[in-house]
Amino acid sequence: MAGKGIEKLSDVALKNTAPKDKPFKLSDGGGLYLEVMPNGSKYWRLKYRFGGKEKRLAFGVYPTITLKAARKHARDARDKLAEGIDPSEVKRQEKLARSVGAANSFQAVALEWYEKQKARWSETHIARVNSLFTNNLFPWLGHRPISEVTPPELLAVLRRSESKGLLETAKRSRQIAGQVFRYAVATGRAERDPTPDLKGALAAPIVTHHAAIVDPKEVGSLLVAIDGFRGTPVVSAALKLSPLLFCRPGELRQMEWVEINWDEERWEIPAEKIKTRQPHIVPLSKQALAILTDLHPITGRGRYVFPSARGASRPLSENGVRVALRTLGYTNDEMTPHGFRAMARTILDEVLGYRVEWIEHQLAHAVKDANGRAYNRTSHLPQRKQMMQGWADYLDGLRAQANGSNVVPFTTTR
């Protein structure tokens, strides 16, 4: 290859160069030149020979790549040629490395893992994982090669949430990150999961239970208050069904009309909506059926039993029942939508004496039989149907007693 030569170009000359009808070149010497296109674009090129062949190496567009920068790129390329290295091959390898690095970034691996997992998740969990990625992990780790993320680096990211008092968020972020790292290990993109090294490094969130009313007398007062709620028919119905069905709040608000089996008098929830990922049956008492029957003329033409006020294409907000309870004067420390589950669990067992396995199965908990086998959705179904009707009748008695009636709620031993 020819020597470096005399540099001929100047910034003033380049700025004043106008395009012509055909492409032309402005040489700077030593093989470096600027190619000017008819549309005014200007491209830096280096002409050189390697292995007996003439080759071209592109450096970018002027003025993004300045004259000074182009000359530096040319000098670096000449240095490689002096060492017997083809600078075009070096550039190709670097581009390939960047491509592989992008494919193996924390964000790329996380999204790949997410796509494989989300079919098993509830809509609520999908939203939670998306939020953790978008707000707590991707801004600081997304671009990093997942194999290079160290425990101290991950800890620094998690402490951003911890410093704001978001201890549960930091904990969940660590858990989700750990699942992503383990997926990376399984697919050959990382050697280890750094999250176990952080054990004890983050402040543990204070465990709090969902507030619930479990005293029968207070339950009666709550039921009277619910009857007096003056909200929309949709929220009112969801509020009235909450103690009767004692399902998870997310399951209730996402109830669909096609899931109601009117002939069998039950609500059949598909597996993808249940935390345990198993289909679930909720027997409907006469009281629950009456509430649904009254609501059907209002929302029955749509998908959701409890559609959002913002549009029937989505379900009631997760705060719908919670806000209704606040409207009735119950604080978050007194009663929550999830508290209806604890209410039923406690009274059905300790007051009404129903068998624990019936209650646990109706709560859609992951319970097993005496042989360690998971119960299916129809396990103890006749008994659970009887229990759900007995529970609804018992609540009617509590309500009547709170209203000053002489009706006394029954108790039983099962």
Secondary structure, DSSP 8 states (H G I E B T S, - for coil): ----------HHHHHT----SS-EEEEEETTEEEEE-TTS-EEEEEEEEETTEEEEEEEEEETTS-HHHHHHHHHHHHHHHHTT--HHHHHHHHHHHHHHHHHTBHHHHHHHHHHHHGGGS-HHHHHHHHHHIIIIIHHHHTTSBGGG--HHHHHHHHHHHHTTT-HHHHHHHHHHHHHHHHHHHHTTS-S---GGGGTTTS-------------HHHHHHHHHHHHT--S-HHHHHHHHHHHHH---HHHHHT-BGGGEETTTTEEEE-GGGSTTSS-EEEE--HHHHHHHHHHHHHHTTSSBSSEETTEEEEE--TTHHHHHHHHTT--TTT--TTHHHHHHHHHHHHTS---HHHHHHHTT---B-TTS-B--TTTTHHHHHHHHHHHHHHHHHHHHHHTT-S--------
